[in-house]
Amino acid sequence: MIDTMIQSTAGRKVNSDVEAVLASLESVDLAGLDQVKLLNRVDTKAFMPARLLPRLLELIKDDYYVLDTANTRAASYNSLYYDTEDLGLYTLHHNRKLNRYKVRYREYVESKLAFFEIKFKSNKGRTEKSRIKVPGINMSFQDREVDLLRENTNLDLDSLVPKLWINFNRITFASRKFDERITFDLGLHFIADDKYTDYGQIVICEIKQGSFSRGSAVLTAMKSLNIHPRKLSKYCLGVVSTYDQVKRNRFKKKLRQLEKAIKE
């Protein structure tokens, strides 16, 4: 069973160059961000060396608002993912199966909010998310979480156990048209049992849109910095980084790309 101790991102320092750019941006609060929830959406992902983030933020600052919560623009997130004992949900992703789920608790540290969430990747390539507000992260499902799972999945609830902590800082942007949301995850680290893996040298970007648009300002800016969309699941990266005996053939190329990005 995974260790119950959370290694929080709270208090982790963000690069001073990143902080300087963030301080100069126009902000939006949570109420404003609710205009672009995009719980049913298309995701485009990319990753980059952390050193490029300040330059990218400078390029997009006139096209987006940055989320400011509790006077924080690089918010701390703690997430606990559930899977079967043999990592069956991970294996479905590894084997490129669609109609698959991710099940997690997520805590927003500064705002003192927590949610239980189910993410469903359909065979049409869309991501749907269902969630409920909860008091905090739990090591076992409570009644409301069980109800949500039964309403939204066909999973065997008795087979799901805590398997992986994923903790990071997240910067969130909303487009000025409120039709797009962007997140940058930095200070990323994983914990499973007693194993800890740090990926602080990279930043993972997710662009969330109702339907894919190449006209996105952030995609244009990324292209100018030679950053191209590349699929990457934080959960799958965490599993291959912390579980030694897991199937990983599909992700070997991705791991080499990450190592190259880290060394750039």
C-alpha positions in Angstrom: 0.0 0.0 0.0 1.3 3.5 -0.9 2.7 5.5 2.0 0.0 7.8 3.4 2.4 10.7 3.9 2.0 13.6 1.5 5.1 15.4 0.3 3.5 18.7 -0.5 4.5 21.3 -3.1 3.5 24.0 -0.7 6.4 26.3 -0.1 8.4 25.1 -3.1 10.2 28.1 -4.7 9.3 29.0 -8.3 12.0 30.3 -10.6 12.5 34.1 -10.0 12.3 34.8 -13.7 9.0 33.1 -13.9 7.7 34.9 -10.8 8.7 38.3 -12.4 6.8 37.6 -15.6 3.7 36.4 -13.6 3.7 39.5 -11.5 3.4 41.7 -14.6 0.4 39.9 -16.0 -3.3 40.8 -15.8 -5.1 38.3 -13.6 -8.5 36.5 -13.3 -10.0 35.0 -10.2 -11.7 31.6 -9.8 -15.1 33.1 -10.6 -13.7 34.4 -13.9 -12.0 31.1 -14.7 -15.4 29.3 -14.3 -16.4 30.9 -17.6 -14.0 28.4 -19.3 -14.5 25.2 -17.3 -14.2 22.9 -20.4 -15.1 19.7 -18.5 -15.8 18.2 -21.9 -12.9 19.1 -24.1 -10.0 18.4 -26.4 -6.5 18.4 -24.8 -3.2 19.2 -26.5 -0.1 18.6 -24.5 3.6 19.5 -24.8 6.7 19.5 -22.6 9.7 21.7 -22.5 12.9 22.5 -20.6 12.0 24.6 -17.6 14.4 27.3 -18.7 12.2 28.2 -21.7 9.1 29.0 -19.6 9.9 32.7 -18.8 10.4 33.3 -22.6 7.1 31.6 -23.5 5.2 33.5 -20.8 6.5 36.8 -22.2 5.2 35.8 -25.7 1.7 35.0 -24.6 1.1 37.6 -21.8 -1.1 39.8 -24.0 -3.4 37.0 -25.0 -4.3 35.4 -21.7 -5.2 36.2 -18.1 -3.3 34.4 -15.3 -5.3 32.8 -12.5 -4.6 34.4 -9.1 -5.8 32.5 -6.1 -5.1 33.6 -2.5 -2.4 36.0 -4.0 -0.7 33.0 -5.6 -0.1 32.6 -9.3 1.9 29.3 -9.2 -0.5 27.2 -7.1 0.5 24.1 -5.2 -1.3 20.9 -6.2 -1.3 17.5 -4.4 -2.9 14.5 -6.3 -3.5 10.9 -5.2 -4.2 8.5 -8.0 -6.1 5.2 -7.6 -5.5 2.1 -9.8 -5.8 -1.6 -9.4 -3.1 -3.5 -7.5 -1.5 -4.6 -10.8 -1.9 -1.1 -12.4 -4.7 -2.1 -14.8 -5.8 1.5 -15.6 -2.2 2.4 -16.4 -1.9 -0.7 -18.6 -4.9 0.3 -20.7 -3.2 3.7 -21.4 0.1 1.9 -22.2 -1.7 -0.4 -24.6 -3.4 2.6 -26.3 -6.9 1.6 -25.3 -9.6 4.3 -25.3 -12.7 4.5 -23.2 -10.4 4.5 -20.2 -10.4 6.2 -16.8 -8.2 8.0 -14.3 -9.4 8.2 -10.7 -7.9 10.7 -8.3 -8.2 13.1 -5.4 -6.8 16.5 -5.9 -6.0 19.2 -3.3 -5.5 22.9 -4.1 -3.2 23.8 -1.3 -3.4 27.6 -1.0 -7.2 27.8 -1.6 -7.8 24.8 0.8 -10.1 23.1 -1.7 -10.1 19.4 -2.6 -12.0 17.4 -5.2 -12.6 13.7 -6.1 -12.3 13.4 -9.9 -12.9 10.9 -12.6 -11.4 11.5 -16.0 -12.7 9.6 -19.0 -10.9 9.4 -22.4 -13.5 8.4 -25.0 -12.9 6.5 -28.2 -13.6 9.9 -30.0 -10.5 11.3 -28.4 -12.4 13.6 -26.0 -11.7 14.0 -22.3 -14.7 14.2 -19.9 -14.3 15.0 -16.2 -16.7 14.4 -13.4 -15.9 15.7 -9.9 -17.3 16.5 -6.5 -16.0 18.7 -3.7 -14.6 16.8 -0.7 -13.1 17.8 2.6 -9.7 16.4 1.7 -7.7 13.6 0.2 -8.7 10.1 1.4 -6.9 6.8 1.5 -10.3 5.0 0.9 -13.5 6.0 -0.9 -16.3 7.7 1.1 -20.0 7.2 0.2 -20.2 10.2 -2.2 -17.1 9.1 -4.0 -18.5 5.6 -4.4 -21.8 7.1 -5.8 -19.8 9.1 -8.4 -17.8 6.1 -9.5 -21.0 4.0 -9.9 -22.7 6.7 -11.8 -19.8 7.4 -14.2 -17.8 4.2 -14.6 -18.0 0.5 -14.9 -15.0 -0.1 -12.7 -14.8 -2.7 -10.0 -14.6 -0.4 -7.0 -13.2 -3.0 -4.6 -10.1 -3.4 -6.9 -9.1 0.3 -6.7 -6.3 1.3 -4.3 -4.1 4.3 -3.8 -1.0 3.9 -6.1 0.7 7.2 -6.8 1.1 10.8 -5.4 1.7 13.5 -8.1 2.6 16.9 -6.7 3.5 20.1 -8.6 3.0 23.8 -9.0 0.5 24.9 -11.6 0.1 28.2 -13.5 -3.3 28.5 -15.1 -4.3 30.8 -17.9 -7.6 31.7 -19.5 -7.7 33.2 -23.0 -9.1 36.7 -23.2 -12.0 35.3 -25.2 -12.6 32.7 -22.5 -12.6 29.9 -25.0 -9.4 28.2 -24.0 -7.5 27.3 -20.8 -3.8 26.6 -20.5 -1.9 25.0 -17.6 1.8 24.9 -17.0 2.9 22.3 -14.5 6.4 22.7 -12.9 8.3 21.4 -9.9 6.8 18.0 -10.8 7.5 15.0 -8.5 6.1 11.6 -7.9 5.9 9.4 -4.8 4.9 5.7 -4.7 5.6 3.7 -1.5 9.1 4.8 -0.5 10.3 5.9 -4.0 10.6 9.6 -4.9 11.3 10.9 -8.4 11.8 14.6 -9.2 11.1 16.0 -12.7 11.7 19.6 -11.8 13.8 20.3 -14.9 10.8 20.1 -17.2 7.5 21.9 -17.6 4.3 20.2 -18.9 1.8 22.3 -20.8 -1.8 21.3 -21.4 -4.0 23.4 -23.8 -7.7 22.7 -23.2 -10.2 23.7 -25.9 -13.8 22.9 -26.7 -12.6 21.9 -30.2 -9.0 22.0 -31.5 -7.8 25.3 -33.0 -4.4 25.8 -34.6 -5.0 29.5 -34.1 -4.2 29.3 -30.4 -1.8 32.0 -29.4 0.2 29.7 -27.1 0.6 27.1 -29.9 2.0 29.9 -32.2 4.4 31.0 -29.4 5.5 27.5 -28.7 6.3 26.9 -32.3 8.5 29.9 -32.4 10.5 28.4 -29.6 10.7 25.0 -31.3 8.3 23.4 -28.8 5.9 21.1 -30.5 2.8 19.2 -29.2 3.8 15.8 -27.8 1.4 13.6 -25.8 2.5 13.0 -22.2 0.5 11.7 -19.3 1.7 12.8 -15.9 0.2 9.6 -14.4 2.0 7.3 -16.8 5.2 9.2 -16.4 4.9 8.8 -12.6 4.2 5.1 -12.9 7.2 4.3 -15.1 9.4 6.5 -12.9 8.4 4.8 -9.6 7.4 1.2 -10.4 10.4 -0.9 -11.6 8.6 -4.0 -13.0 5.8 -2.2 -14.9 5.3 -2.6 -18.7 6.9 0.5 -20.4 7.8 -0.3 -24.0 5.5 2.4 -25.4 7.0 5.1 -23.3 10.7 4.4 -23.9 10.9 7.0 -26.7 9.1 9.5 -24.6 11.5 9.0 -21.7 14.4 9.6 -24.1 12.8 12.8 -25.3 12.4 14.0 -21.7 16.0 13.2 -20.9 17.0 15.2 -24.0 14.8 18.2 -22.9 16.3 18.1 -19.5 19.9 18.3 -20.9 19.1 21.1 -23.4 
